[in-house]
């Protein structure tokens, strides 16, 4: 009887955990939808508050700007409706994953974004991984050797990278590695007009990726290096590090198992918040290097007053930032299991 009761109790607890997990997922989905709706509303209000009339831009590009044509264009694209109706129509389309139709390019916005999104994700992911990995390594090395010449060198290098504008750094890298040394391609995503097999194409894209990814990663690399150094120095003075040394653990084991694991927590937090800023920073880099991503697309849409494209890109970027924050929270829980324990309690 006791075994039956124990098995039933375990089954009830397992069922309760499943129900709790289902409710948590449902609550997360509801919050996600609410956040997306709020972001879409704010984006709509900000974009439509900017000066300029899309109908006048389109009419001017067609070579005729009479009132009849302007009225026709506004009616065709729903610009003649009141502001609340335009907002309601836009939110209704967002909830059905319809991002609208481009005024200028005469194509669905979703298709335009799906064409450019892989290039932006490739650039930002490469820059983020490079900045985080190299920055943490440099910061760890500088923190462990605080006060020595290597620490001073890394500190000065980090300050220089942080103070350097990304567009100026990109142009200097082009002058050095493309114009002067002719090692790397200066602009574009892939070499045009050259037949390549899949392996050669991957290598060609990687070569085009080096300069823009380096330019985008530089400032964040400096931030992560400085933050890691400060965190490492703080952790090294904790009592548990002194205890580990007293037990006779090697310096490498202390650094890898105790110092780095505790020092990287604030770095993960900051990196998660700044991952979205990488997407925004890609606008400048993609313009400098003619990288065919969302940054270049939104720049052209801004000049052309193509509201649906701008709103679609803003919404996609916002969703990416939300997902990155959720991923950061999951990584934080893996690195520090105490977070999960505090949440559960």
N, C-alpha and C positions, 0 to 999 in steps of 0.2 A: 504493500500500500504506500509506503513511504517513497519507493522508487517511482511509482506512478504519479504521486503528488509532486515529486521533484521534477519529473519530466513535463508535467502539465505547467508547473511554475515557470520552467525554462521556456516552454512554448509561448506562454502569455507574455513573458518579458521580451522574447524575440518579436512577437507580433506587435507589442507596444513600441519597440524600436523602429519597426517598419512603418507603423502609422506616424510616429514622430518624424521620421525622415521624409515621409510623403508630405506631411503638413509643412515641414521646413522648405521643401522644394516648391510647394505651391505658394507659400508666402514669399519666397524669393522671386518667383515668376511675377507675382502681383506687383511687388516693389519695382522689379525691372521695367514692367510695362508703364508704371506710373512715372518713373524717372525719365523714360524715353519720351513720354507724352509731354512732360514739363520741359525737357530739353528742346523738343521739336517746337513747342510754343514760343520759347524764348528766342530760338534761332529765327523763327518766322518774324517775330516782332523786330528783332535787330536788323535783319536783312531788309525788311520793307521800310525801316526807318532811315535807311541810307538814301542820299539824294540820287536822283536819276530816274528816268522812266524807261522801262524795257521797250515799250512800244515806239518811243522816239528813237531809241538806238537801232531797233530793227528797221524802222522806216528810213532812217538816215543811211543805213548800210545798203538799202535797196535803191537809194537815189531819189526817193520821193517821201515827203513828210507832210502831205496835206491832211487836213482834219478827217476827211473821209477814210483815208487809209489808216490813220491812227485809231479811229473808232472801230474799224474792222479788226485790226490787230488786237485791240483790247478785248473785243467780244470773243475772238477766236481762242484766246488764252485765259479767259475768265478774269481779266484785269479790270473789267467794267463793273464788277460786283462790289458790294460793300466789304469793308475790311473784315468784320466778323464772319461773313459768309466765306470769304477766301480762306480765313483761318480754319473754319470748320471743315471745309472741303479738303484742305491740306492734311489736317489731322486724320480725317477719315481715310484718305489715301495711305497715310503712313501706317495705320493699323492694319491695312490690307497689303502692306509691303509694296505699294505703288508709289514710287518717288517722283512721278510726274514726267513731263516731256520737255526736252530742251528747246528753248526759243530759237537759239542760234543754230544748233547742229541738227535740228529736226530728227532727233532720235530719243528713245526712252532714256531717262537719266540712269536707270538701273543698269542698262547695257554699257553706258559710258563709264560708270564707276567700276563695274566688273572687269572692264578692259584695263583700267589703270590701277586697280587695287593691288594686284600681285606685285607690280613694280615698287609701289610704295611700301608694302609689307616686307619685301625683300630688302630694301634699303634701310628701313627703320629697324628691322630685326637684326640685321648684320651690325649696324651701328650700336644698337643697344647691347648686344652680346659682347662685342669688342670692348665697348666702354666699361661695362660692368666687370668683365673678366680681367682686363689689363688694369683697370683702376683699383680693384680689390687687391690684386697681386702687388702693385706698386705701393699702395697704402699699407699693406701688411708688412712688406719689406722695410718701408720707412719707419713704421711704428715700432717694429722689433729692434731696429737699429737707430732709435731716436737719439738725436744729438750728434751723430756722426756725419761725415761728409756726404755719404750716400743719401741720408735723410734730407740734408740741405739741398742736394741736387734735385731730388724728386719734388721737394716742396717748391723750389723755384720754377721747375718745369711745369708743375701743376698750375701755379699762379699765372705763368705766361699763357698756357693753353686756355685758362678760364678768361683771361683778359682779351684774347684775340677774337675779333668778330668772325663768325663762321663763313660769311661770304668772302671776306678778305683772305682768310686761310685757304678757302677753296681756289681762289684765283691764283694765289702764290703757289699752291701745289700744282696747278695746271702749268704755270710758267716753268716750274722746275722739272717736273717729271714728264710733262708732255711736250713742251716747246724746247726746253734746254736739253734734256737727256733723251727724250723720245722713247721712254720706257712704257708709258701707259697711255691709253686713249683719253682725250680731253673731254669729250662730250658724248651724249647719247647712251643708249641701252645696249645696243648690239651693232656690230659692223654691218652696214647696209650694202647689198649687192654682191655678197660673197657667199658661195655655197659651202656649207659646213655640215659635218655629221653631228649627232647629238653631243658627243664628248667635246668636240671643238666648240660647239655653240656654248656649252656650259663654261668652258674656259674663257671664251670671248666675253660673256656676260660678267664673269668674275673680274676680268681685267677692267671692264668699264665701271665696275662697282667699287673698286679700291679707293679712288679719289673722293667721290661723294660720301661714301661711308666713313672714311677717315675724317673728312671735314665735319660731318654731323656728329661724330662720336667724340671729338676732341674736348669740347667744353664739359660734357657729362663725365668723361674719363677723369678730368681734373677734379670734379666735384666728388666722385666716388673715391678717388685716391685720398683726398684731404679728409673726407669723412671717415674712411677706414683707418687712416693713421691715428686720428683723434680717438676713435673707439678702441683701437688696439692698445694705445697708451693707457687709457682708462682701465681696461680689463686687466692689463698686466699688473696693476697695483691692487687687485682684489685678493682677498684672503685665500680663495680656493686655488689660485695660481701659486701662491706661496706654499700651500699644502702639497700641491702636485710636485713642486721642486723638492720639498722635504722628503717626499716618498721616493725620490731618485729617478723620476721620469726624465727621459731625454728631452732636449729642447725642441726637437722636431715634433715629438708626440704632444708636448704641451701646446705648441703653436697650432698644430692641426686639430687636435681633439678638444682643446679648452679655449684657447685665445680666439682663434678664427671663428668657431661656432658661436661664441657669445658676442664677438665684435661685429659680426656681419648682420646682426638683427636690425640695427638702425639703417644700415646701408640698403637692406631689402625694402624697408619701409619707404625711404626716399626714392629708391629706384622705381618702385611701383607707382608713386605719385608722378614721377617725371617721365615715365614711359609714354604717357599721353602727350607730353610736351615735345617728344621726339617727332611725333606725327605732325605737329604744328611747325616744328623747325624744319621739317622736310620741304616745306613750301619754298623757302629761300634756296636751299641746296638744289632742289629739282629745277628751279629756274636758272641757277648759275650753270649747272651741268647739263641742261636740256634733258633731264631724266623724265621719261614719260609716265609720271605717276599722278596721284591725286593733287599734289601741290601745284604742278603745272596746269592741271585742268581747272582748279579753282582760281588760279591767277587769271587765266583767260576768261573764265566765267565772270569774274569781278569786273574786268574791263568791258565786257559785253552786256553787263546787267542781266545775266542769265540766271534769274532767281531760282528756278527749280534745280539747276545743277549745284548752285551754292548751297541750298538747303539740303540737298541729298548728300553732299560731301560732309557738311557739318554734322548731319545726323549719323552717318557711318563712322566718322571720327569719334563722335561721342559714345557710340556703342562700343567701339574698340577700347576706349579709355575705361568704360565700365567693366568690360571683360578682363582687362589687364589688372584692374584693382581687385577683382575677384580672384584672379590667378595669384596675385601677390599675397592675398590673405591665405590662400591654400598653401603656398610655399612657406609662409611664416609659421603656419601650424606644423608643417613637417620639420622645420628647423628647430622650433621651440614647442615641444609637445605640451608645455604648461599652458599655452594659450587655449588648446582644446579642453584641457581639464578645467580651466576657469570658466570657459563658455558652458561646459556641461553642468558645472555646479550652479 
